[in-house]
Amino acid sequence: MVDADLHLAKSKTAGHSNARAFSFDINNADERTSLVNDSDIVISMLPPAHHLLIAKDCVQCKKHLLTASYIDQSMKELEKEIEDNQLLFLCEIGLDPGIDHMSAMQIFDKIKSEGGKVTSFRSHCGGLIAPESDNNPWHYKISWNPINVVNSGRMGAVYKQNGETYELDYYEVFEDCETVNVPSLGEYAYYPNRNSLSYMSLYNLDNIDTFIRTTLRHPDFCKGWHAVILAGLTDNADETTIKNYKGKSINKWFNGCLNFYTKSDNVDDFLNRYIDKEDHLLTKQLFDSLGLNNEEPIPEHANTSADIIRYLLETKLKLQPEDKDLVIMLHEIDYLKNNTTHSIKSTLIVKGDNNVHTGMAKTVGLPMAIATKLILNNTITSRGLHIPVLKEIYEPILAELAQNGIAFNEQ
């Protein structure tokens, strides 16, 4: 295992006889390539921007690669080399993306094998907080990379519903979020993810009427995050604003953003201009709980508003040692069979044990670990650049996930 922090790497390997811990600069090509070359298979949990370094080394050293990240254009450009070298690069093999692909494809393939035709697919997933650990007005705590929370919705969203294609910009993604009932847990709000339509062909559902992939949150979170975006607090290129508040308080920066981005004199003015009256009190509570009214100095490392809001998420919405997170995945599928419409709700609920052994860690880590084992023992023999939508890949992984308590309930 390699990590920038050697102590952390050693703590994860925990003295296991078959594990070794290393630490080096990922940009050190000699050390990086040497370690890749000594490996049977490589798993990259690096930030997406660094995957290409590892991917090129794996092609050069002829090693299989697994990652939970999305396939991007730079990875696609390696596709021919991956195939020519008879390698398997298995991407999007975590939770979302990952388990969502596998569980959905299993249902689709079964429906088609029985003569049915899928007409509607809604897939929802969220890393949330378990009810017994829910003690803040956001109804949320950080169980994964906080920068992904800061960037939620930044790329807008594209999806298809009832035959119509919808395109939302950043400021619309969290506006008036719809809700869905999760069996045994109740109502959750959801917002659409990026470009859902890019997966239609991968799922062999090109002519489907409704296709949307979403993220689940508590309804109050969506209202609050919409206000955060409108206030300009997630801006990642606002040096004009930040440089005027270095060394000053978070509250001064917050009010400066309100004035700079919304021309509001204060919070009340902002609420009156942009937020529905019935949500004024809730929004104030959410802002206050996030520390936006604190006299605490802006952190020295912050260069943008996005840096400050990330810092506040990490400190104010931090998982405490005994907190339990909650992973929810819900597929809503309609299909036609014998001229009759049928519906399936397939639900996965996984709860963490504490702030280390989280539901998020289980559902991201186990699919990768199982896939790695299956590749090494030649149960999975596919080659090329793939996500886990092939039956050869998803079937044995889902079976072993179920043995580890990660299983769907279908209604």
N, C-alpha and C positions, 0 to 999 in steps of 0.2 A: 504494500500500500504506500502511495506517495501523497504527501500533503506539504504545503508550504510550512506548516507548523509540525516539526518532528514530534513534539510531545503529544500533539493530538493524534498523529498517525500511530504512535506507540500505544496510546490509550485505546484506540479502536482495534488494533491487532491483539492487544491484551496478552501478549506472551504466547500466542498460539504457535505450536510447533511447526505448522505449515505456512506461517505468515512472517513477512519481514517488513519493517517500516523504513521509509526513505524520505528525505526532504531535499529538494533542490529547486532552483529557479526554472519554471516551465519553459522559459525562453533559451535555456542552455541546451542547444541542439545535441551536443555530444553526450551529455548525461541522459537526456531524454531518449535519444535513439538507442543508446546502449541498453537501457532498461526495457524498452519495447522489444528489442531484439532478443533479450533473455526470457521473454514471456511466451507462454503458450497461447494466451488470448488476452486482450486488453479491454478494460472497462473504463470509460472516461466519464467522470462526474464533474468535470471542469465547467466553468461558465461557457456558454455556447460559443463565444468569440474565440476560445482557445481550442475547440475541437479539431479545427482544420490542421493544427500543428501535429496532433496525435494521429489524425487520419492519414496524413501524408507519410508519417513514420511507419504506420501499419502497412501501407501499400508497399513502401520500400523494403520493409523487413518481412513482408508476407505473413501478417498476423491478422486474425479476425478481430473485429471491434464491435463493442456494444456501447450504446449511450441512450439516456432517457430523453435527449433533446430532439427537437424537430429537425427534419431533413431540410437544410437550406440550399441555396444555389451553389455555394462553394463545395458542399458535399456531393451534389448532383454532378458537378464537373469531374469528379473522380470515378464516376460510375463505370466507365469503360475499363479503367485500370483495375478496379475492384474485380470486375468480371474476368478480365484477362488473367489475373493472378489467382483465380478460383478462391476468392475470399468471401466471407460473409460479413457485411457491415449491417448490423441490426440496430436501427435507430428507433426512437419513440417507444422504448420498451420499459416504461415506468408505470405510473398511475394514469395520468392524463397529460400527455398521450401515453398509451400502453395498454393497460387493462381495459380501457374504453374500447380500443380497436378490437382486441381479442374477444371480449364478451359480446360486442355487437355483431362481429362477423360470425360468431358461432350461431347466434339467433338467426341472422340473415340466411346463412347456408342451410339451416334446418328448415326454415320457411320455404325456401326455393326447392329443396329436395322433396317437399311434400306437395309441390304444385302451387304454392302461394306466390303472391307478388307484393313486395313492400311498397306502401304508398306514402308513409310518413315516418320520419325518424327525428326524435328530439332526445338529445343526450345531455344530461346535466351532471356536473361533478363539482365538489367543493371540499377544500380542507378547512374545517370549521372547529368549533370548540364544543366539547361535550356539555350537556346541560348542567351537570354537577360542578363544572369549572367555569361556567358562564357568569361572570360577576362584573361586567362593565357594559356601558350603554351601547357599545359597538357590537356586542355579542360575537366577539372575534378576538383571537390571539394568534400571533405569528407562529406557524408550524413549518414554514418553508422559506425560501429566499425572499426577504422583505423587498428587494428591488423589484421583484415580479409583482408584488402588491402595489407598489408605487406606480408601476407602468401599466397597471390594469386598464384596458380599454384604449390605450394610447394610439393603437393602430386602427381604431375604429372597428367596424364589424360588417360582415356581409353574410346573409343567410337567405333561405328560401322558405316561404310560408304560403300555403294554399295556392301554389302556382306562381306567386309573385316574388321577385327578388328585392330584398331590402338592403340598403347601404346606409350605415350610421356613421357619423363622424364622432370624434372623441367626446364632444360635449353632449352627445345624445345617448351614449352607451348606457349610462347609469340613470337616465331620465325615465321615470315612471316604469320601473322594472316590474314585470309580471311575476306571478308566484305559481308554485307547483306544490302539490301535496306529496310529501315523502311518507310512505307507509310506516307507521309506528312513531313517527317523529313530528309530523305536522307540516305547516306551511313554511316554505323557503322562497326567497326571491331569487331570480336569476338574471344574468346579463349575458348577451351573446359574445362568443369568442371570435376574434380576428375574422378570417375568411373560412367559414364553414364549408363553402362550396368546393374548396380544393380537395375535399375528401370524398365527394360524391362518386367520382370515377374509381378511386381506390377501393371503395366499398361496392363497386358495380351497381350503383343506384343513380345512374345519369338522368333518368326520366321521372324521378320521384317528385311528388307535389310539395312536400315539406321536408326540409333538412336544416337542422340547426344544432350546433354544439354550444353549450353554455357553462357558466360558472355559477355555483350556488353560494348565496350569502343570506344572512338575516335581512329582512326588509329594511330595518333601521340602518344597517351598514350601507346599503345601496343609496339611501337618501343622504346619508352623511358624506359618502365618497363623491356623490354628484356635487355637493356643496364645496368639497375640498377642491375638485377640479375647476369649478366655476371661479373660485377665489384665486386661482393661479398657483396654488401651493405645491403642485407637482411639476412645475415648469423646470426642465432640465437644461435650459440654456439662458437663464435670466441673470447674467452677471451684472446687468444694469441695475437690477434691484438689490442683489446680494451685496455688492461692493459698498453700498450705502449703509449697510447694517452690520458689518463686521465689528465684533466686540460689543454689540448692543444686545438687547434681550430678544427672546423669541417672540414676545408679545409685540415689540416694536416692528419686527420683521413681518409678523402676521398682519398688523394693521397697515403696514406699508404695502403689502401685497394687495390687500383689499382696495386700497386707494389706486395703486398702479394698474391693476388689471380690471377692476370693476367700477372705478371712479366713486367708490363708496367712502364716506367719512369715517365709519365705524361699523361694528358688527350689526347693530340694529339697522343701520342704513342698508347694508348688504342684504340682510334678511328681507327687508321690505321690498327691495328691488328684484330679488332673484328667487326667493324661497316661498313656497305656499304658506299662508298664514298658520295653518294647522300644524306645520312642521317647525315653526320658529323655536319653540321651547326645546324640542328634541335636538335640533341642530346646535343650539347653544350648549346643551349637555355634551354632545359629541365633541364639539370643538374644545370645550373645557377639559374633558377627560383625556384628550390627546395632548394637553399641555400647551395649547396655543395662547393661553392667557398668562403663561408663566413669565416671571422676570429672569429666569435662567438665561445665561448668555448663549448665543448661537454657538454650536460646537465649532471648534477651530478648523476641523477638516472639511466643513461644509463650503462648497463653492457655488451651489445652486439651491433653489428652493426644494428640488427633489431630494437633495442630500439631507436637508433639515427634516422633511416629512418622514424620510426613511429612519432617521435617528429617533424621531418621536415614536414611530411604530415599534422600533426595536426596544425602546425603554418603557413606553406606557402600555403596550399590548404584548408584553413578553410572557411566554409560558413559564409559570412558576414550577418548582421541582415536582410537585404532586399533581399538577394540572394534567388533564386528559384531553387530547385533541380528538376530533371526530372526522372521519372521511366518509362522504356520501357520494355514491354514484347511482344515477337513475336513468335508465333507458325507457323511453315511451315509444312504442312501435305499433303502427297500424298496418294491416296487410289484408289483401283480398284473396279469398280462397273459395272456390265454388260459388262465385258471385256474391259472397257474403263478407262483410267487413269484420275483422277480428282485431283485438288489441292486446298488447302485452306490456306489463310494467315489470321491469327487471331491476331489482334494487340490491346494492351492495352497501353495507354499513360496517365500518371497522373503527373501533375505539382504541386509542393508545393506552399505555400503562402509566406513563409519566412523561416528563418533558425530554427524556432521552429516547426511550423506546416508544416512539409515537406511532400513531396510525399512519401518518404520512411516510415515516421511515419504512414501515412494513410494506406498504403498498407500492412504494417506489423501488425499494431495494430487493424484495423477494422476486418479482418478475425477472429482474436482471440476473440474480443469483441462479435461479432455476434455468433460465435460458443459457447461461454460461455452462452449467453442468451438462445440459442436453446437447450443446454443440460439441463439447469436449468428448462426450461418450458416443457421438455420431447418431444420436436419436434425431437431431435436426441436421440435415445434410444440404439444405438449400444454400446457394451461393449467389452473390450479387449484393446490391444495395436494397434493403427491404425495411418495411415496417411490419409489425406482427399481424398481418391479415391473412397469411397463408395457413391452411388447416394443419399442415405439418408442424407449424410453429405454435399456433394458439392452442391446439387441442391438448398436448401434453403439459404446457405451462399452466393452463386453467385447471387441469386435473390436479396438479401438485399444489397450486395455490389453494384449492378447496381443502386439501389435506392439512393445510396450515391455517385454516379458519377464514380464508378469504374467498367467500362464495356468494353467489347471487341468489336472491329469492325471487322467483317469477310468479306473477299473478296474471 
